[in-house]
């Protein structure tokens, strides 16, 4: 970055909202956001039966997300903190797969997370998308338990939608526990 003026910021804005940018200009008019038990989802894309939602998971809460038979959903980690109970994840590659969960991966790689640089991305993002993605359901009934114990988490949720239904994936969400303000870990 060579300039810090309004024109430089406008140029960045134009790139960001253009087709060459990250492609975030398809936020739908109908139900663009959903909030449930502290978790927030912003629909970034919804078209031809597919949708992608940016999800915010607040620190210190543990959730279960339950799906009936016939539904499909994927969760991809983007940043922050994320841990889950692998025994609840359909087809989770246990036991070796647990090492690739973002919070466990940080414990093993040991970067200084207390003083990260502003542009530093989570080391887990260097792994393939397949490793950073879990199936919340594969068409069979499921109940996946997850949390963000070490800070807020950011995820992408991929699912199908049908006209006339509540579109957000997190409509299936239920908070299990909330951190005690005096505690540093989830019960």
C-alpha positions in Angstrom: 0.0 0.0 0.0 1.6 3.2 -1.1 -1.1 5.8 -0.6 -3.5 6.4 2.3 -6.0 8.8 0.9 -9.6 8.8 -0.2 -8.9 8.1 -3.8 -6.9 5.0 -2.9 -9.8 3.8 -0.7 -12.3 4.5 -3.5 -10.1 2.4 -5.9 -10.1 -0.4 -3.4 -13.9 -0.1 -3.0 -14.4 -0.3 -6.8 -12.2 -3.4 -7.0 -14.0 -5.0 -4.1 -17.5 -4.7 -5.5 -16.4 -5.5 -9.1 -16.5 -8.9 -10.8 -12.7 -9.1 -10.3 -13.2 -8.7 -6.5 -14.3 -11.3 -4.0 -17.8 -11.5 -5.5 -19.8 -10.4 -2.5 -22.4 -8.4 -4.4 -25.1 -11.0 -4.6 -26.6 -10.7 -1.1 -30.2 -11.6 -1.6 -33.1 -9.3 -0.7 -35.1 -12.0 1.0 -33.8 -13.1 4.4 -30.2 -11.8 4.0 -29.3 -12.4 7.6 -30.3 -14.8 10.4 -29.5 -14.6 14.1 -30.0 -17.4 16.6 -28.6 -17.9 20.1 -25.8 -15.4 19.5 -24.7 -16.9 16.2 -25.1 -14.8 13.1 -25.3 -15.8 9.4 -25.1 -13.4 6.5 -26.2 -14.8 3.2 -23.5 -14.0 0.6 -25.0 -16.0 -2.3 -28.3 -17.6 -3.0 -29.1 -18.8 -6.5 -30.3 -21.9 -8.4 -31.0 -23.8 -5.2 -27.5 -23.2 -3.7 -26.5 -20.8 -1.0 -23.4 -19.7 1.0 -23.6 -18.0 4.3 -20.9 -16.3 6.3 -21.2 -17.4 9.9 -20.1 -15.8 13.1 -19.7 -18.0 16.1 -19.2 -16.1 19.4 -16.6 -17.2 21.9 -17.6 -19.2 24.8 -20.8 -20.8 23.5 -21.3 -24.4 22.5 -23.9 -25.2 19.8 -25.6 -28.2 18.3 -26.9 -28.0 14.8 -29.5 -30.6 14.0 -30.7 -31.7 10.6 -33.5 -34.0 9.6 -33.2 -36.7 6.9 -32.8 -35.4 3.4 -30.8 -32.2 4.1 -27.2 -31.5 3.3 -24.8 -28.9 4.6 -21.1 -28.2 4.8 -19.2 -25.9 7.1 -15.8 -24.5 6.0 -13.5 -22.8 8.5 -12.3 -19.3 7.6 -10.7 -17.9 10.7 -10.7 -17.3 14.5 -11.4 -20.3 16.8 -13.3 -23.5 16.0 -13.5 -26.8 17.7 -16.1 -29.6 17.4 -17.0 -33.0 18.8 -15.8 -35.3 16.0 -18.0 -38.1 17.2 -21.0 -36.0 16.1 -19.7 -35.2 12.6 -20.9 -37.6 9.8 -17.8 -39.3 8.3 -15.3 -37.5 10.4 -11.8 -38.9 9.7 -11.0 -39.8 13.3 -8.6 -40.1 15.1 -6.0 -38.4 12.8 -8.5 -35.8 11.6 -8.9 -34.2 15.0 -5.4 -32.8 14.6 -6.7 -30.7 11.7 -9.4 -29.0 13.7 -8.4 -25.3 13.8 -7.9 -25.0 17.6 -6.0 -28.3 17.8 -3.9 -27.4 14.8 -2.8 -24.1 16.5 -1.8 -26.0 19.6 0.4 -28.2 17.5 2.0 -25.6 15.3 2.5 -23.1 18.1 2.3 -19.7 16.5 2.1 -16.7 18.8 -1.6 -16.0 18.7 -1.4 -13.3 21.4 0.4 -10.8 19.2 -0.5 -11.8 15.6 0.3 -9.4 12.7 -2.7 -7.6 11.2 -2.5 -9.5 8.0 -1.7 -12.9 9.5 -4.2 -15.6 8.5 -4.9 -18.7 10.5 -2.2 -21.4 9.8 -5.0 -23.9 9.2 -5.9 -22.0 6.0 -2.8 -23.3 4.4 -4.4 -26.8 4.5 -6.6 -28.0 1.7 -10.3 -27.0 1.7 -11.3 -30.6 2.1 -9.5 -30.8 5.5 -10.9 -27.5 6.7 -14.5 -28.5 5.7 -16.8 -30.8 7.7 -20.1 -32.2 6.6 -22.8 -31.1 9.0 -25.1 -33.6 7.4 -24.9 -36.0 4.5 -28.6 -36.5 4.0 -29.1 -38.6 7.1 -30.3 -37.1 10.4 -27.4 -35.5 12.3 -26.6 -33.4 15.3 -23.1 -31.8 15.1 -21.7 -30.1 18.3 -19.2 -27.3 17.8 -17.8 -24.2 19.6 -15.3 -21.3 19.4 -13.5 -21.7 22.7 -10.4 -19.5 22.1 -12.1 -16.5 20.4 -14.9 -15.8 17.9 -15.0 -18.0 14.9 -15.8 -17.3 11.2 -17.1 -20.0 9.0 -18.8 -20.5 5.6 -22.0 -22.5 5.6 -23.0 -24.2 2.3 -26.5 -25.6 1.8 -29.5 -26.0 -0.5 -32.6 -23.9 -0.2 -36.2 -24.2 -1.4 -38.6 -21.3 -2.2 -41.0 -20.6 0.6 -38.8 -22.0 3.4 -36.7 -20.2 6.0 -33.5 -20.2 4.1 -30.7 -20.0 6.7 -28.8 -23.1 7.7 -28.6 -21.8 11.3 -32.4 -22.2 11.7 -31.4 -25.7 12.9 -29.1 -24.3 15.6 -29.5 -24.7 19.4 -27.1 -23.3 22.0 -26.1 -26.0 24.5 -24.0 -23.9 26.9 -22.8 -20.4 27.4 -19.5 -19.6 29.1 -19.7 -18.3 32.6 -18.3 -14.7 32.5 -15.8 -15.7 35.3 -14.6 -18.8 33.5 -12.0 -19.1 30.8 -13.3 -22.4 29.2 -16.6 -23.9 28.1 -18.2 -26.3 30.6 
